[in-house]
């Protein structure tokens, strides 16, 4: 029934700070919708951003900072990605190892964004 993810919403402490992090560290594109809301685009997907305490009527029951845990796939070799992440002053919290992805085995590592969300970067 479900084909793909269109977008998900991330509750954040500071929208501009998160936009800067995801654009500079992961190369996502900051976009502004007609109503002035900012989001992050990558491929055919989007992360919409809600500032904590100013969520919209239709939102998670208990929106909070640092509760996200998600995985992004890249074709760039992980050692190059890790070097890039470290060059931005970001600590790697788990070194690459084999894990299970959505469609098979992946090699992945983890780090955190400024709000404490855990980000996994992987290669199939």
N, CA, C and O atoms as a GROMACS GRO file, in nm:
protein
  496
    1UNK      N    1   0.082  -0.120   0.000
    1UNK     CA    2   0.000   0.000   0.000
    1UNK      C    3   0.086   0.126   0.000
    1UNK      O    4   0.056   0.220  -0.074
    2UNK      N    5   0.192   0.132   0.080
    2UNK     CA    6   0.279   0.250   0.087
    2UNK      C    7   0.396   0.231  -0.007
    2UNK      O    8   0.457   0.124  -0.009
    3UNK      N    9   0.427   0.333  -0.084
    3UNK     CA   10   0.532   0.326  -0.185
    3UNK      C   11   0.665   0.385  -0.137
    3UNK      O   12   0.771   0.328  -0.163
    4UNK      N   13   0.659   0.500  -0.069
    4UNK     CA   14   0.783   0.567  -0.029
    4UNK      C   15   0.752   0.672   0.076
    4UNK      O   16   0.636   0.701   0.106
    5UNK      N   17   0.858   0.729   0.133
    5UNK     CA   18   0.842   0.841   0.226
    5UNK      C   19   0.844   0.970   0.145
    5UNK      O   20   0.934   0.990   0.063
    6UNK      N   21   0.747   1.056   0.166
    6UNK     CA   22   0.743   1.187   0.102
    6UNK      C   23   0.819   1.288   0.189
    6UNK      O   24   0.908   1.358   0.141
    7UNK      N   25   0.782   1.294   0.316
    7UNK     CA   26   0.848   1.384   0.411
    7UNK      C   27   0.824   1.334   0.553
    7UNK      O   28   0.735   1.252   0.577
    8UNK      N   29   0.903   1.384   0.645
    8UNK     CA   30   0.874   1.366   0.786
    8UNK      C   31   0.903   1.499   0.854
    8UNK      O   32   0.971   1.584   0.797
    9UNK      N   33   0.854   1.515   0.975
    9UNK     CA   34   0.868   1.641   1.049
    9UNK      C   35   0.964   1.618   1.165
    9UNK      O   36   0.958   1.517   1.235
   10UNK      N   37   1.053   1.714   1.182
   10UNK     CA   38   1.149   1.710   1.291
   10UNK      C   39   1.122   1.832   1.380
   10UNK      O   40   1.121   1.945   1.331
   11UNK      N   41   1.102   1.808   1.508
   11UNK     CA   42   1.085   1.916   1.605
   11UNK      C   43   1.224   1.961   1.649
   11UNK      O   44   1.305   1.880   1.693
   12UNK      N   45   1.251   2.091   1.636
   12UNK     CA   46   1.386   2.143   1.659
   12UNK      C   47   1.385   2.263   1.753
   12UNK      O   48   1.282   2.327   1.774
   13UNK      N   49   1.503   2.291   1.810
   13UNK     CA   50   1.515   2.405   1.901
   13UNK      C   51   1.534   2.536   1.826
   13UNK      O   52   1.486   2.640   1.870
   14UNK      N   53   1.604   2.531   1.713
   14UNK     CA   54   1.639   2.651   1.637
   14UNK      C   55   1.641   2.615   1.489
   14UNK      O   56   1.732   2.547   1.443
   15UNK      N   57   1.542   2.660   1.416
   15UNK     CA   58   1.528   2.621   1.275
   15UNK      C   59   1.648   2.664   1.193
   15UNK      O   60   1.697   2.584   1.112
   16UNK      N   61   1.698   2.786   1.210
   16UNK     CA   62   1.813   2.832   1.131
   16UNK      C   63   1.938   2.750   1.160
   16UNK      O   64   2.014   2.717   1.069
   17UNK      N   65   1.960   2.717   1.287
   17UNK     CA   66   2.077   2.636   1.326
   17UNK      C   67   2.069   2.496   1.264
   17UNK      O   68   2.170   2.444   1.216
   18UNK      N   69   1.952   2.437   1.265
   18UNK     CA   70   1.933   2.303   1.206
   18UNK      C   71   1.949   2.310   1.054
   18UNK      O   72   2.009   2.220   0.995
   19UNK      N   73   1.897   2.414   0.991
   19UNK     CA   74   1.913   2.430   0.846
   19UNK      C   75   2.061   2.440   0.810
   19UNK      O   76   2.106   2.378   0.714
   20UNK      N   77   2.135   2.518   0.886
   20UNK     CA   78   2.278   2.532   0.860
   20UNK      C   79   2.350   2.398   0.876
   20UNK      O   80   2.433   2.363   0.793
   21UNK      N   81   2.319   2.324   0.982
   21UNK     CA   82   2.382   2.195   1.006
   21UNK      C   83   2.356   2.098   0.891
   21UNK      O   84   2.450   2.042   0.834
   22UNK      N   85   2.229   2.077   0.857
   22UNK     CA   86   2.196   1.977   0.756
   22UNK      C   87   2.241   2.019   0.616
   22UNK      O   88   2.273   1.933   0.534
   23UNK      N   89   2.244   2.148   0.588
   23UNK     CA   90   2.291   2.191   0.456
   23UNK      C   91   2.443   2.181   0.446
   23UNK      O   92   2.495   2.135   0.344
   24UNK      N   93   2.515   2.224   0.550
   24UNK     CA   94   2.662   2.222   0.543
   24UNK      C   95   2.720   2.083   0.566
   24UNK      O   96   2.820   2.048   0.505
   25UNK      N   97   2.660   2.005   0.654
   25UNK     CA   98   2.714   1.873   0.686
   25UNK      C   99   2.668   1.767   0.588
   25UNK      O  100   2.747   1.683   0.546
   26UNK      N  101   2.540   1.769   0.549
   26UNK     CA  102   2.485   1.663   0.464
   26UNK      C  103   2.446   1.709   0.325
   26UNK      O  104   2.398   1.629   0.244
   27UNK      N  105   2.465   1.837   0.294
   27UNK     CA  106   2.437   1.886   0.160
   27UNK      C  107   2.290   1.897   0.124
   27UNK      O  108   2.256   1.905   0.006
   28UNK      N  109   2.202   1.899   0.223
   28UNK     CA  110   2.059   1.916   0.196
   28UNK      C  111   2.032   2.059   0.156
   28UNK      O  112   2.107   2.150   0.191
   29UNK      N  113   1.925   2.079   0.082
   29UNK     CA  114   1.889   2.211   0.032
   29UNK      C  115   1.779   2.270   0.120
   29UNK      O  116   1.676   2.206   0.143
   30UNK      N  117   1.802   2.390   0.170
   30UNK     CA  118   1.701   2.459   0.250
   30UNK      C  119   1.600   2.523   0.155
   30UNK      O  120   1.638   2.598   0.065
   31UNK      N  121   1.473   2.491   0.175
   31UNK     CA  122   1.366   2.548   0.092
   31UNK      C  123   1.266   2.619   0.184
   31UNK      O  124   1.248   2.582   0.300
   32UNK      N  125   1.203   2.721   0.129
   32UNK     CA  126   1.103   2.797   0.204
   32UNK      C  127   0.971   2.786   0.129
   32UNK      O  128   0.963   2.818   0.010
   33UNK      N  129   0.868   2.741   0.199
   33UNK     CA  130   0.736   2.725   0.137
   33UNK      C  131   0.664   2.859   0.130
   33UNK      O  132   0.712   2.960   0.181
   34UNK      N  133   0.551   2.858   0.065
   34UNK     CA  134   0.472   2.980   0.048
   34UNK      C  135   0.431   3.044   0.178
   34UNK      O  136   0.410   3.166   0.184
   35UNK      N  137   0.419   2.966   0.285
   35UNK     CA  138   0.381   3.022   0.414
   35UNK      C  139   0.503   3.059   0.499
   35UNK      O  140   0.489   3.092   0.617
   36UNK      N  141   0.623   3.054   0.438
   36UNK     CA  142   0.744   3.097   0.507
   36UNK      C  143   0.812   2.990   0.592
   36UNK      O  144   0.914   3.016   0.655
   37UNK      N  145   0.755   2.868   0.593
   37UNK     CA  146   0.816   2.759   0.671
   37UNK      C  147   0.937   2.703   0.599
   37UNK      O  148   0.936   2.691   0.476
   38UNK      N  149   1.040   2.668   0.674
   38UNK     CA  150   1.162   2.611   0.616
   38UNK      C  151   1.159   2.460   0.625
   38UNK      O  152   1.104   2.401   0.718
   39UNK      N  153   1.222   2.399   0.524
   39UNK     CA  154   1.235   2.253   0.519
   39UNK      C  155   1.368   2.220   0.454
   39UNK      O  156   1.434   2.307   0.397
   40UNK      N  157   1.406   2.094   0.463
   40UNK     CA  158   1.530   2.045   0.404
   40UNK      C  159   1.497   1.942   0.298
   40UNK      O  160   1.427   1.844   0.325
   41UNK      N  161   1.546   1.964   0.175
   41UNK     CA  162   1.519   1.871   0.066
   41UNK      C  163   1.644   1.792   0.032
   41UNK      O  164   1.755   1.845   0.037
   42UNK      N  165   1.624   1.667  -0.004
   42UNK     CA  166   1.730   1.579  -0.053
   42UNK      C  167   1.662   1.474  -0.139
   42UNK      O  168   1.563   1.414  -0.098
   43UNK      N  169   1.716   1.452  -0.261
   43UNK     CA  170   1.649   1.360  -0.353
   43UNK      C  171   1.506   1.404  -0.374
   43UNK      O  172   1.480   1.520  -0.404
   44UNK      N  173   1.413   1.311  -0.360
   44UNK     CA  174   1.271   1.340  -0.374
   44UNK      C  175   1.200   1.346  -0.240
   44UNK      O  176   1.078   1.329  -0.232
   45UNK      N  177   1.276   1.370  -0.134
   45UNK     CA  178   1.219   1.372   0.000
   45UNK      C  179   1.244   1.506   0.066
   45UNK      O  180   1.322   1.590   0.020
   46UNK      N  181   1.174   1.523   0.179
   46UNK     CA  182   1.184   1.649   0.251
   46UNK      C  183   1.172   1.623   0.401
   46UNK      O  184   1.098   1.534   0.444
   47UNK      N  185   1.245   1.703   0.479
   47UNK     CA  186   1.228   1.707   0.624
   47UNK      C  187   1.168   1.843   0.655
   47UNK      O  188   1.232   1.946   0.635
   48UNK      N  189   1.045   1.844   0.703
   48UNK     CA  190   0.982   1.968   0.745
   48UNK      C  191   1.024   1.996   0.888
   48UNK      O  192   1.043   1.903   0.967
   49UNK      N  193   1.038   2.123   0.922
   49UNK     CA  194   1.088   2.162   1.054
   49UNK      C  195   0.983   2.238   1.133
   49UNK      O  196   0.922   2.334   1.084
   50UNK      N  197   0.963   2.194   1.257
   50UNK     CA  198   0.876   2.266   1.351
   50UNK      C  199   0.961   2.310   1.468
   50UNK      O  200   1.036   2.229   1.524
   51UNK      N  201   0.952   2.434   1.506
   51UNK     CA  202   1.021   2.483   1.626
   51UNK      C  203   0.943   2.438   1.748
   51UNK      O  204   0.821   2.454   1.755
   52UNK      N  205   1.014   2.380   1.844
   52UNK     CA  206   0.948   2.329   1.964
   52UNK      C  207   0.868   2.441   2.030
   52UNK      O  208   0.915   2.554   2.045
   53UNK      N  209   0.748   2.407   2.070
   53UNK     CA  210   0.660   2.504   2.135
   53UNK      C  211   0.572   2.580   2.038
   53UNK      O  212   0.481   2.652   2.081
   54UNK      N  213   0.598   2.567   1.908
   54UNK     CA  214   0.516   2.638   1.808
   54UNK      C  215   0.462   2.541   1.703
   54UNK      O  216   0.439   2.579   1.589
   55UNK      N  217   0.444   2.414   1.743
   55UNK     CA  218   0.397   2.313   1.650
   55UNK      C  219   0.258   2.348   1.598
   55UNK      O  220   0.185   2.426   1.659
   56UNK      N  221   0.224   2.290   1.484
   56UNK     CA  222   0.095   2.312   1.422
   56UNK      C  223  -0.008   2.219   1.486
   56UNK      O  224   0.027   2.131   1.565
   57UNK      N  225  -0.134   2.239   1.451
   57UNK     CA  226  -0.242   2.161   1.509
   57UNK      C  227  -0.223   2.011   1.486
   57UNK      O  228  -0.244   1.932   1.578
   58UNK      N  229  -0.185   1.972   1.367
   58UNK     CA  230  -0.162   1.830   1.339
   58UNK      C  231  -0.015   1.799   1.356
   58UNK      O  232   0.065   1.820   1.264
   59UNK      N  233   0.021   1.751   1.472
   59UNK     CA  234   0.160   1.720   1.502
   59UNK      C  235   0.166   1.597   1.593
   59UNK      O  236   0.063   1.546   1.636
   60UNK      N  237   0.286   1.551   1.620
   60UNK     CA  238   0.302   1.438   1.711
   60UNK      C  239   0.240   1.471   1.847
   60UNK      O  240   0.234   1.587   1.886
   61UNK      N  241   0.196   1.368   1.916
   61UNK     CA  242   0.131   1.389   2.046
   61UNK      C  243   0.226   1.451   2.148
   61UNK      O  244   0.186   1.536   2.226
   62UNK      N  245   0.352   1.408   2.146
   62UNK     CA  246   0.451   1.457   2.242
   62UNK      C  247   0.578   1.502   2.170
   62UNK      O  248   0.683   1.439   2.187
   63UNK      N  249   0.571   1.608   2.089
   63UNK     CA  250   0.691   1.649   2.017
   63UNK      C  251   0.800   1.692   2.115
   63UNK      O  252   0.774   1.762   2.212
   64UNK      N  253   0.923   1.647   2.087
   64UNK     CA  254   1.033   1.679   2.176
   64UNK      C  255   1.163   1.679   2.098
   64UNK      O  256   1.170   1.624   1.989
   65UNK      N  257   1.264   1.741   2.154
   65UNK     CA  258   1.395   1.748   2.091
   65UNK      C  259   1.471   1.617   2.109
   65UNK      O  260   1.458   1.549   2.211
   66UNK      N  261   1.551   1.583   2.009
   66UNK     CA  262   1.641   1.470   2.020
   66UNK      C  263   1.576   1.333   2.018
   66UNK      O  264   1.638   1.236   2.061
   67UNK      N  265   1.454   1.324   1.969
   67UNK     CA  266   1.386   1.194   1.966
   67UNK      C  267   1.394   1.127   1.830
   67UNK      O  268   1.345   1.015   1.813
   68UNK      N  269   1.457   1.193   1.731
   68UNK     CA  270   1.469   1.136   1.598
   68UNK      C  271   1.583   1.035   1.588
   68UNK      O  272   1.687   1.051   1.652
   69UNK      N  273   1.562   0.932   1.508
   69UNK     CA  274   1.661   0.829   1.484
   69UNK      C  275   1.635   0.782   1.341
   69UNK      O  276   1.541   0.706   1.317
   70UNK      N  277   1.718   0.827   1.246
   70UNK     CA  278   1.690   0.795   1.107
   70UNK      C  279   1.819   0.769   1.031
   70UNK      O  280   1.927   0.809   1.072
   71UNK      N  281   1.803   0.701   0.918
   71UNK     CA  282   1.917   0.656   0.837
   71UNK      C  283   1.907   0.715   0.696
   71UNK      O  284   1.802   0.710   0.633
   72UNK      N  285   2.018   0.770   0.648
   72UNK     CA  286   2.029   0.820   0.512
   72UNK      C  287   2.126   0.732   0.434
   72UNK      O  288   2.229   0.689   0.487
   73UNK      N  289   2.093   0.704   0.310
   73UNK     CA  290   2.178   0.623   0.222
   73UNK      C  291   2.259   0.716   0.133
   73UNK      O  292   2.207   0.815   0.080
   74UNK      N  293   2.387   0.684   0.116
   74UNK     CA  294   2.474   0.757   0.025
   74UNK      C  295   2.551   0.659  -0.062
   74UNK      O  296   2.573   0.545  -0.022
   75UNK      N  297   2.591   0.704  -0.179
   75UNK     CA  298   2.678   0.625  -0.266
   75UNK      C  299   2.824   0.661  -0.246
   75UNK      O  300   2.913   0.595  -0.300
   76UNK      N  301   2.850   0.766  -0.170
   76UNK     CA  302   2.987   0.809  -0.142
   76UNK      C  303   3.046   0.710  -0.040
   76UNK      O  304   2.978   0.674   0.057
   77UNK      N  305   3.171   0.666  -0.060
   77UNK     CA  306   3.233   0.575   0.037
   77UNK      C  307   3.231   0.634   0.179
   77UNK      O  308   3.256   0.753   0.198
   78UNK      N  309   3.200   0.548   0.277
   78UNK     CA  310   3.183   0.596   0.414
   78UNK      C  311   3.307   0.662   0.471
   78UNK      O  312   3.295   0.755   0.551
   79UNK      N  313   3.427   0.617   0.433
   79UNK     CA  314   3.547   0.683   0.488
   79UNK      C  315   3.553   0.828   0.445
   79UNK      O  316   3.597   0.913   0.523
   80UNK      N  317   3.511   0.859   0.323
   80UNK     CA  318   3.507   0.999   0.278
   80UNK      C  319   3.402   1.078   0.354
   80UNK      O  320   3.424   1.193   0.391
   81UNK      N  321   3.286   1.017   0.376
   81UNK     CA  322   3.179   1.084   0.450
   81UNK      C  323   3.224   1.111   0.594
   81UNK      O  324   3.202   1.220   0.647
   82UNK      N  325   3.286   1.013   0.656
   82UNK     CA  326   3.334   1.029   0.794
   82UNK      C  327   3.437   1.140   0.803
   82UNK      O  328   3.432   1.222   0.895
   83UNK      N  329   3.529   1.145   0.709
   83UNK     CA  330   3.629   1.252   0.708
   83UNK      C  331   3.562   1.389   0.696
   83UNK      O  332   3.601   1.485   0.764
   84UNK      N  333   3.460   1.398   0.610
   84UNK     CA  334   3.386   1.523   0.594
   84UNK      C  335   3.315   1.561   0.725
   84UNK      O  336   3.323   1.676   0.769
   85UNK      N  337   3.247   1.465   0.787
   85UNK     CA  338   3.175   1.490   0.912
   85UNK      C  339   3.272   1.538   1.020
   85UNK      O  340   3.246   1.637   1.089
   86UNK      N  341   3.385   1.468   1.034
   86UNK     CA  342   3.485   1.506   1.135
   86UNK      C  343   3.544   1.643   1.106
   86UNK      O  344   3.577   1.717   1.200
   87UNK      N  345   3.559   1.679   0.977
   87UNK     CA  346   3.615   1.810   0.943
   87UNK      C  347   3.523   1.924   0.986
   87UNK      O  348   3.567   2.038   0.997
   88UNK      N  349   3.397   1.892   1.011
   88UNK     CA  350   3.300   1.992   1.059
   88UNK      C  351   3.296   1.997   1.212
   88UNK      O  352   3.214   2.068   1.270
   89UNK      N  353   3.386   1.920   1.278
   89UNK     CA  354   3.392   1.920   1.423
   89UNK      C  355   3.287   1.834   1.490
   89UNK      O  356   3.256   1.854   1.608
   90UNK      N  357   3.232   1.739   1.417
   90UNK     CA  358   3.125   1.654   1.470
   90UNK      C  359   3.184   1.520   1.512
   90UNK      O  360   3.264   1.461   1.439
   91UNK      N  361   3.145   1.474   1.630
   91UNK     CA  362   3.192   1.345   1.682
   91UNK      C  363   3.113   1.230   1.622
   91UNK      O  364   2.990   1.235   1.614
   92UNK      N  365   3.184   1.127   1.582
   92UNK     CA  366   3.121   1.004   1.536
   92UNK      C  367   3.092   0.921   1.661
   92UNK      O  368   3.181   0.900   1.743
   93UNK      N  369   2.966   0.873   1.676
   93UNK     CA  370   2.931   0.799   1.798
   93UNK      C  371   2.932   0.648   1.777
   93UNK      O  372   2.927   0.572   1.874
   94UNK      N  373   2.938   0.601   1.652
   94UNK     CA  374   2.957   0.459   1.625
   94UNK      C  375   3.030   0.446   1.492
   94UNK      O  376   2.993   0.507   1.392
   95UNK      N  377   3.135   0.365   1.494
   95UNK     CA  378   3.215   0.343   1.373
   95UNK      C  379   3.139   0.252   1.277
   95UNK      O  380   3.046   0.182   1.317
   96UNK      N  381   3.178   0.252   1.150
   96UNK     CA  382   3.108   0.169   1.051
   96UNK      C  383   3.109   0.020   1.087
   96UNK      O  384   3.211  -0.036   1.128
   97UNK      N  385   2.993  -0.040   1.070
   97UNK     CA  386   2.981  -0.185   1.084
   97UNK      C  387   2.859  -0.229   1.007
   97UNK      O  388   2.776  -0.148   0.966
   98UNK      N  389   2.848  -0.360   0.987
   98UNK     CA  390   2.735  -0.413   0.911
   98UNK      C  391   2.609  -0.414   0.998
   98UNK      O  392   2.611  -0.458   1.113
   99UNK      N  393   2.501  -0.365   0.938
   99UNK     CA  394   2.371  -0.362   1.003
   99UNK      C  395   2.267  -0.403   0.899
   99UNK      O  396   2.301  -0.427   0.783
  100UNK      N  397   2.143  -0.410   0.939
  100UNK     CA  398   2.036  -0.443   0.847
  100UNK      C  399   1.963  -0.316   0.806
  100UNK      O  400   1.915  -0.241   0.891
  101UNK      N  401   1.955  -0.292   0.675
  101UNK     CA  402   1.880  -0.179   0.621
  101UNK      C  403   1.743  -0.223   0.575
  101UNK      O  404   1.700  -0.336   0.602
  102UNK      N  405   1.674  -0.136   0.505
  102UNK     CA  406   1.538  -0.165   0.459
  102UNK      C  407   1.535  -0.274   0.353
  102UNK      O  408   1.439  -0.351   0.346
  103UNK      N  409   1.640  -0.281   0.269
  103UNK     CA  410   1.637  -0.379   0.159
  103UNK      C  411   1.756  -0.474   0.159
  103UNK      O  412   1.782  -0.541   0.059
  104UNK      N  413   1.828  -0.480   0.270
  104UNK     CA  414   1.942  -0.571   0.278
  104UNK      C  415   2.045  -0.520   0.377
  104UNK      O  416   2.017  -0.433   0.459
  105UNK      N  417   2.164  -0.576   0.368
  105UNK     CA  418   2.270  -0.537   0.461
  105UNK      C  419   2.333  -0.405   0.418
  105UNK      O  420   2.350  -0.377   0.300
  106UNK      N  421   2.368  -0.325   0.519
  106UNK     CA  422   2.433  -0.197   0.498
  106UNK      C  423   2.558  -0.189   0.585
  106UNK      O  424   2.570  -0.262   0.684
  107UNK      N  425   2.650  -0.102   0.547
  107UNK     CA  426   2.760  -0.060   0.634
  107UNK      C  427   2.721   0.081   0.677
  107UNK      O  428   2.689   0.164   0.592
  108UNK      N  429   2.723   0.110   0.807
  108UNK     CA  430   2.678   0.242   0.851
  108UNK      C  431   2.752   0.287   0.976
  108UNK      O  432   2.813   0.208   1.048
  109UNK      N  433   2.743   0.418   1.000
  109UNK     CA  434   2.797   0.481   1.120
  109UNK      C  435   2.696   0.585   1.168
  109UNK      O  436   2.602   0.619   1.096
  110UNK      N  437   2.715   0.636   1.291
  110UNK     CA  438   2.620   0.729   1.352
  110UNK      C  439   2.689   0.854   1.407
  110UNK      O  440   2.806   0.850   1.447
  111UNK      N  441   2.614   0.963   1.410
  111UNK     CA  442   2.653   1.086   1.478
  111UNK      C  443   2.525   1.158   1.517
  111UNK      O  444   2.416   1.114   1.482
  112UNK      N  445   2.536   1.268   1.590
  112UNK     CA  446   2.417   1.341   1.636
  112UNK      C  447   2.412   1.482   1.577
  112UNK      O  448   2.514   1.545   1.550
  113UNK      N  449   2.288   1.530   1.557
  113UNK     CA  450   2.270   1.668   1.513
  113UNK      C  451   2.269   1.758   1.637
  113UNK      O  452   2.279   1.708   1.749
  114UNK      N  453   2.259   1.890   1.619
  114UNK     CA  454   2.266   1.982   1.734
  114UNK      C  455   2.158   1.960   1.841
  114UNK      O  456   2.178   1.998   1.957
  115UNK      N  457   2.045   1.899   1.805
  115UNK     CA  458   1.939   1.873   1.903
  115UNK      C  459   1.949   1.733   1.963
  115UNK      O  460   1.867   1.697   2.048
  116UNK      N  461   2.048   1.655   1.922
  116UNK     CA  462   2.068   1.522   1.979
  116UNK      C  463   2.005   1.408   1.902
  116UNK      O  464   2.015   1.293   1.944
  117UNK      N  465   1.939   1.437   1.790
  117UNK     CA  466   1.886   1.330   1.707
  117UNK      C  467   2.001   1.244   1.656
  117UNK      O  468   2.108   1.296   1.626
  118UNK      N  469   1.981   1.113   1.647
  118UNK     CA  470   2.086   1.024   1.598
  118UNK      C  471   2.068   1.007   1.447
  118UNK      O  472   1.960   0.973   1.398
  119UNK      N  473   2.176   1.031   1.375
  119UNK     CA  474   2.177   1.021   1.230
  119UNK      C  475   2.266   0.905   1.190
  119UNK      O  476   2.382   0.897   1.232
  120UNK      N  477   2.212   0.816   1.111
  120UNK     CA  478   2.288   0.703   1.058
  120UNK      C  479   2.312   0.729   0.909
  120UNK      O  480   2.219   0.764   0.836
  121UNK      N  481   2.435   0.711   0.866
  121UNK     CA  482   2.471   0.724   0.724
  121UNK      C  483   2.518   0.587   0.678
  121UNK      O  484   2.598   0.523   0.745
  122UNK      N  485   2.468   0.541   0.563
  122UNK     CA  486   2.496   0.405   0.521
  122UNK      C  487   2.520   0.392   0.371
  122UNK      O  488   2.477   0.474   0.290
  123UNK      N  489   2.592   0.284   0.339
  123UNK     CA  490   2.611   0.236   0.202
  123UNK      C  491   2.550   0.096   0.195
  123UNK      O  492   2.566   0.016   0.288
  124UNK      N  493   2.482   0.066   0.084
  124UNK     CA  494   2.442  -0.073   0.056
  124UNK      C  495   2.558  -0.140  -0.012
  124UNK      O  496   2.550  -0.258  -0.046
   0.00000   0.00000   0.00000
